[in-house]
Amino acid sequence: MDMIYRDEDTFFHRLDPRSKLFIMLFTFVFAVMTDSWTVYIVLAALTILHSIISKSYPNLKKISFVLFMLMMMSLVFWAIGHRGPTKLIGFITLEGLIFGANKGVKIIIMIIAGMNFLSTTKIEEISAGLVKIGLPYRGAFAFSTAIRLIPMVLGTTETIIQAQKSRGLDLDSGSIISKVKKYMPLMIPAFVSVIRNTNVFSMALESKGFGYADKKTSYIEVKMKTVDWVIIVLLIATLLLLIFLKVKRYI
């Protein structure tokens, strides 16, 4: 999580973790419930503005290649599976490319929204916010621990890759298939290291008596402020508006 969270003093960092969670979840809902390009353009602009204000855009640069590949894969797969009357090259149609771009933008918007949430919210705040919502402590802890594993896997993999490169292993040359073959053996020590760290983590929990007390206390106190309630009300109002426009077939 330390690799993703950015310690900044911005408007979004100061929000309650519950309101930030609702921003992410409602963005997911907005992206899934419609295929309107107008809605996507507005959502994309707002999520990018969110990244700029929260100063989380450096994290987006780290995954820019992944986002690009997701868009390319979406274009290719949907162009093959979705046919239309306007043929471009062979069986690829203009309608298929537009449909693929639509799905790709939808996925990218949700990824950026998730990255904005993780970039502005500490793991402890996520857990405390989920407990305040009503999720059992064990469930909140499991969710936050799962998020913690993401940067752990990425960091371990990057360390192994750099270690192998320092020993002369060429991972940059060759075709895509040959690169995949070179990277695959590196995944084994990465996952072994993660499993070892997870085992140490579980022993640390047992030694501290995790699960013994029914009622947990936290040194992080989260409290909804006026601005948090305003954001949630605006999100709900926007959702109701989109549902109305969807029912009336305006979008």
C-alpha angles and dihedrals in degrees: 000000000000088000091058105033114084116206100222135139102235136137093261094046089057094052121103111266090238093059090047089050090051090050090056095044094046090049088055090050093047091051095047100043097060142034094202114135089209091059091045093052091051092045092047091049092049095047091048090047087050089054092050096047093045091044090231095128093102087068089053089054089056092057097034091108091051091050090049092050091048090054092048092048091048091051093049099043097043092042088058096044100038115065130193142171097260106079119197110168119001109306093348112109134192090239090054092052092048090048091049092048089050093055092042093053089048092055094044092051090054092047092050091048090052092047091050090053094049092044093056103035128069118225090243091053091051091053093046092048093051091050090051090052089057104263112141114258093244091054093047091048092049091050094048091046091052089054089049090057093061097069089037091060092043093048094047092048092049091050092051092047093051091046091053092046090053087056091056102265109151109217099160104062129075135040125315091261093052091048090052090051090051094049097045096074089052091061093067097064089040093058092041089055092048092049090050091050091047090053091051089048092053091050090051090053092050092049090054093050097248111191095017097108118059096208117051127202125205133205088216112078115194120196130179113238130198093266090054092054091047090054093049092048090050091049092051091046091050091049092051090048092051091048090052092049090046093051091048089048093236090131 
